[in-house]
Amino acid sequence: MASRLEQALARFRRGRHAEQEPAKPPRGSDAFRARVEERLRNLEQQVSEIKGRVNGLIFLVAGTALTQVIIKVLQ
C-alpha cells in the first residue's frame, strides 16, 4: 500500500515539476502527441458533459413517474 502511495506522490511531483518548466516548442511526433492529448482532454470534457445530461434526464423521468404515481394514489 505504501509503495502505491509513494508512486502516486512521485507522479504528482513530476506533474508539478513539469508545469513549472518552460514549455518547449513541439516538434514532429511531439506535436502529434500534443494534438492527440488535447483531443483526448476535449473528448473527456464532452463525455463528462453528456454523462451529466443523461443523469439529469434519468432523474427527470424518475421524478415525473414518481409524481404520476403519487397523483394516482391521492385521487
N, CA and C atoms as an extended XYZ file, in Angstrom:
225
Properties=species:S:1:pos:R:3:atomname:S:1:resname:S:1:resid:I:1 pbc="F F F"
N         0.826       -1.188        0.000 N   MET     1
C         0.000        0.000        0.000 CA  MET     1
C         0.869        1.250        0.000 C   MET     1
N         1.931        1.233        0.804 N   ALA     2
C         2.803        2.406        0.885 CA  ALA     2
C         3.482        2.657       -0.457 C   ALA     2
N         3.842        1.598       -1.157 N   SER     3
C         4.517        1.789       -2.437 CA  SER     3
C         3.576        2.445       -3.451 C   SER     3
N         2.305        2.103       -3.423 N   ARG     4
C         1.349        2.744       -4.339 CA  ARG     4
C         1.220        4.223       -4.014 C   ARG     4
N         1.205        4.534       -2.719 N   LEU     5
C         1.119        5.928       -2.299 CA  LEU     5
C         2.372        6.688       -2.731 C   LEU     5
N         3.528        6.061       -2.546 N   GLU     6
C         4.773        6.703       -2.953 CA  GLU     6
C         4.815        6.924       -4.460 C   GLU     6
N         4.327        5.960       -5.227 N   GLN     7
C         4.296        6.113       -6.685 CA  GLN     7
C         3.365        7.246       -7.090 C   GLN     7
N         2.212        7.342       -6.443 N   ALA     8
C         1.269        8.406       -6.754 CA  ALA     8
C         1.869        9.768       -6.429 C   ALA     8
N         2.559        9.863       -5.288 N   LEU     9
C         3.202       11.124       -4.917 CA  LEU     9
C         4.309       11.493       -5.909 C   LEU     9
N         5.058       10.497       -6.366 N   ALA    10
C         6.113       10.764       -7.339 CA  ALA    10
C         5.525       11.277       -8.647 C   ALA    10
N         4.411       10.684       -9.089 N   ARG    11
C         3.753       11.171      -10.310 CA  ARG    11
C         3.250       12.589      -10.118 C   ARG    11
N         2.712       12.872       -8.937 N   PHE    12
C         2.213       14.215       -8.649 CA  PHE    12
C         3.357       15.230       -8.691 C   PHE    12
N         4.477       14.879       -8.095 N   ARG    13
C         5.634       15.784       -8.092 CA  ARG    13
C         6.149       16.011       -9.503 C   ARG    13
N         6.212       14.952      -10.309 N   ARG    14
C         6.685       15.109      -11.693 CA  ARG    14
C         5.755       16.018      -12.466 C   ARG    14
N         4.454       15.857      -12.252 N   GLY    15
C         3.487       16.705      -12.941 CA  GLY    15
C         3.641       18.159      -12.533 C   GLY    15
N         3.850       18.407      -11.247 N   ARG    16
C         4.025       19.777      -10.763 CA  ARG    16
C         5.336       20.350      -11.286 C   ARG    16
N         6.372       19.516      -11.318 N   HIS    17
C         7.679       19.964      -11.809 CA  HIS    17
C         7.606       20.292      -13.294 C   HIS    17
N         6.876       19.503      -14.037 N   ALA    18
C         6.745       19.734      -15.476 CA  ALA    18
C         5.977       21.021      -15.760 C   ALA    18
N         5.038       21.381      -14.887 N   GLU    19
C         4.277       22.613      -15.075 CA  GLU    19
C         5.152       23.838      -14.854 C   GLU    19
N         6.152       23.733      -13.985 N   GLN    20
C         6.999       24.870      -13.658 CA  GLN    20
C         8.047       25.128      -14.737 C   GLN    20
N         8.432       24.098      -15.471 N   GLU    21
C         9.428       24.272      -16.523 CA  GLU    21
C         8.807       24.987      -17.712 C   GLU    21
N         9.578       25.820      -18.400 N   PRO    22
C         9.026       26.475      -19.599 CA  PRO    22
C         8.730       25.444      -20.677 C   PRO    22
N         7.638       25.665      -21.365 N   ALA    23
C         7.222       24.716      -22.401 CA  ALA    23
C         8.140       24.821      -23.605 C   ALA    23
N         8.543       23.667      -24.132 N   LYS    24
C         9.371       23.631      -25.335 CA  LYS    24
C         8.453       23.622      -26.549 C   LYS    24
N         8.877       24.230      -27.640 N   PRO    25
C         8.024       24.172      -28.836 CA  PRO    25
C         7.931       22.741      -29.342 C   PRO    25
N         6.727       22.269      -29.649 N   PRO    26
C         6.566       20.888      -30.101 CA  PRO    26
C         7.176       20.678      -31.496 C   PRO    26
N         7.740       19.477      -31.682 N   ARG    27
C         8.314       19.116      -32.982 CA  ARG    27
C         7.804       17.752      -33.400 C   ARG    27
N         7.578       17.571      -34.682 N   GLY    28
C         7.233       16.276      -35.269 CA  GLY    28
C         6.275       15.460      -34.436 C   GLY    28
N         6.800       14.373      -33.866 N   SER    29
C         5.954       13.458      -33.096 CA  SER    29
C         5.465       14.122      -31.807 C   SER    29
N         6.239       15.087      -31.274 N   ASP    30
C         5.790       15.808      -30.083 CA  ASP    30
C         4.522       16.603      -30.389 C   ASP    30
N         4.493       17.213      -31.572 N   ALA    31
C         3.310       17.984      -31.972 CA  ALA    31
C         2.103       17.059      -32.112 C   ALA    31
N         2.332       15.891      -32.706 N   PHE    32
C         1.242       14.923      -32.869 CA  PHE    32
C         0.727       14.474      -31.512 C   PHE    32
N         1.654       14.171      -30.613 N   ARG    33
C         1.281       13.723      -29.271 CA  ARG    33
C         0.505       14.815      -28.535 C   ARG    33
N         0.953       16.055      -28.654 N   ALA    34
C         0.262       17.166      -28.001 CA  ALA    34
C        -1.149       17.327      -28.567 C   ALA    34
N        -1.279       17.179      -29.881 N   ARG    35
C        -2.592       17.301      -30.513 CA  ARG    35
C        -3.514       16.183      -30.044 C   ARG    35
N        -2.985       14.973      -29.956 N   VAL    36
C        -3.793       13.833      -29.503 CA  VAL    36
C        -4.218       14.030      -28.049 C   VAL    36
N        -3.292       14.497      -27.206 N   GLU    37
C        -3.637       14.729      -25.801 CA  GLU    37
C        -4.702       15.809      -25.672 C   GLU    37
N        -4.593       16.855      -26.482 N   GLU    38
C        -5.603       17.913      -26.450 CA  GLU    38
C        -6.964       17.378      -26.875 C   GLU    38
N        -6.980       16.555      -27.921 N   ARG    39
C        -8.237       15.958      -28.373 CA  ARG    39
C        -8.832       15.056      -27.298 C   ARG    39
N        -7.974       14.289      -26.621 N   LEU    40
C        -8.470       13.400      -25.566 CA  LEU    40
C        -9.054       14.196      -24.405 C   LEU    40
N        -8.396       15.297      -24.019 N   ARG    41
C        -8.940       16.132      -22.953 CA  ARG    41
C       -10.297       16.698      -23.353 C   ARG    41
N       -10.386       17.145      -24.602 N   ASN    42
C       -11.647       17.681      -25.104 CA  ASN    42
C       -12.727       16.599      -25.093 C   ASN    42
N       -12.368       15.407      -25.525 N   LEU    43
C       -13.322       14.291      -25.541 CA  LEU    43
C       -13.766       13.935      -24.126 C   LEU    43
N       -12.835       13.945      -23.173 N   GLU    44
C       -13.194       13.664      -21.780 CA  GLU    44
C       -14.190       14.693      -21.259 C   GLU    44
N       -13.972       15.957      -21.597 N   GLN    45
C       -14.901       17.000      -21.156 CA  GLN    45
C       -16.276       16.782      -21.771 C   GLN    45
N       -16.316       16.423      -23.049 N   GLN    46
C       -17.594       16.207      -23.715 CA  GLN    46
C       -18.327       15.007      -23.121 C   GLN    46
N       -17.600       13.935      -22.850 N   VAL    47
C       -18.215       12.742      -22.257 CA  VAL    47
C       -18.744       13.076      -20.862 C   VAL    47
N       -17.976       13.859      -20.113 N   SER    48
C       -18.427       14.269      -18.783 CA  SER    48
C       -19.708       15.084      -18.873 C   SER    48
N       -19.776       15.982      -19.842 N   GLU    49
C       -20.987       16.789      -20.020 CA  GLU    49
C       -22.173       15.906      -20.398 C   GLU    49
N       -21.955       14.956      -21.278 N   ILE    50
C       -23.036       14.054      -21.700 CA  ILE    50
C       -23.517       13.214      -20.516 C   ILE    50
N       -22.579       12.731      -19.703 N   LYS    51
C       -22.967       11.951      -18.523 CA  LYS    51
C       -23.840       12.785      -17.595 C   LYS    51
N       -23.475       14.040      -17.405 N   GLY    52
C       -24.280       14.913      -16.559 CA  GLY    52
C       -25.673       15.114      -17.112 C   GLY    52
N       -25.762       15.296      -18.416 N   ARG    53
C       -27.081       15.482      -19.038 CA  ARG    53
C       -27.926       14.228      -18.949 C   ARG    53
N       -27.318       13.067      -19.176 N   VAL    54
C       -28.059       11.802      -19.093 CA  VAL    54
C       -28.541       11.577      -17.657 C   VAL    54
N       -27.678       11.857      -16.682 N   ASN    55
C       -28.105       11.715      -15.282 CA  ASN    55
C       -29.271       12.645      -14.982 C   ASN    55
N       -29.218       13.862      -15.495 N   GLY    56
C       -30.319       14.794      -15.304 CA  GLY    56
C       -31.605       14.281      -15.910 C   GLY    56
N       -31.510       13.725      -17.111 N   LEU    57
C       -32.706       13.169      -17.763 CA  LEU    57
C       -33.272       11.989      -16.993 C   LEU    57
N       -32.402       11.148      -16.475 N   ILE    58
C       -32.856        9.987      -15.703 CA  ILE    58
C       -33.635       10.459      -14.470 C   ILE    58
N       -33.092       11.443      -13.753 N   PHE    59
C       -33.789       11.955      -12.572 CA  PHE    59
C       -35.083       12.659      -12.953 C   PHE    59
N       -35.100       13.339      -14.083 N   LEU    60
C       -36.327       13.986      -14.536 CA  LEU    60
C       -37.418       12.955      -14.806 C   LEU    60
N       -37.068       11.897      -15.513 N   VAL    61
C       -38.041       10.844      -15.829 CA  VAL    61
C       -38.489       10.136      -14.550 C   VAL    61
N       -37.548        9.839      -13.664 N   ALA    62
C       -37.908        9.171      -12.407 CA  ALA    62
C       -38.814       10.067      -11.561 C   ALA    62
N       -38.494       11.352      -11.512 N   GLY    63
C       -39.333       12.280      -10.751 CA  GLY    63
C       -40.725       12.403      -11.337 C   GLY    63
N       -40.816       12.426      -12.661 N   THR    64
C       -42.118       12.504      -13.328 CA  THR    64
C       -42.939       11.246      -13.050 C   THR    64
N       -42.305       10.093      -13.139 N   ALA    65
C       -43.017        8.841      -12.872 CA  ALA    65
C       -43.484        8.788      -11.419 C   ALA    65
N       -42.627        9.205      -10.501 N   LEU    66
C       -42.997        9.211       -9.088 CA  LEU    66
C       -44.149       10.179       -8.827 C   LEU    66
N       -44.111       11.327       -9.460 N   THR    67
C       -45.194       12.300       -9.315 CA  THR    67
C       -46.509       11.724       -9.831 C   THR    67
N       -46.467       11.051      -10.957 N   GLN    68
C       -47.684       10.453      -11.508 CA  GLN    68
C       -48.244        9.385      -10.578 C   GLN    68
N       -47.368        8.589       -9.992 N   VAL    69
C       -47.815        7.555       -9.053 CA  VAL    69
C       -48.457        8.202       -7.835 C   VAL    69
N       -47.846        9.246       -7.309 N   ILE    70
C       -48.413        9.927       -6.136 CA  ILE    70
C       -49.768       10.543       -6.476 C   ILE    70
N       -49.890       11.149       -7.644 N   ILE    71
C       -51.158       11.734       -8.057 CA  ILE    71
C       -52.246       10.656       -8.159 C   ILE    71
N       -51.908        9.504       -8.742 N   LYS    72
C       -52.880        8.404       -8.875 CA  LYS    72
C       -53.308        7.893       -7.508 C   LYS    72
N       -52.367        7.808       -6.576 N   VAL    73
C       -52.685        7.284       -5.241 CA  VAL    73
C       -53.575        8.253       -4.485 C   VAL    73
N       -53.333        9.549       -4.637 N   LEU    74
C       -54.097       10.536       -3.898 CA  LEU    74
C       -55.473       10.798       -4.465 C   LEU    74
N       -55.764       10.381       -5.663 N   GLN    75
C       -57.085       10.610       -6.265 CA  GLN    75
C       -58.101        9.615       -5.819 C   GLN    75
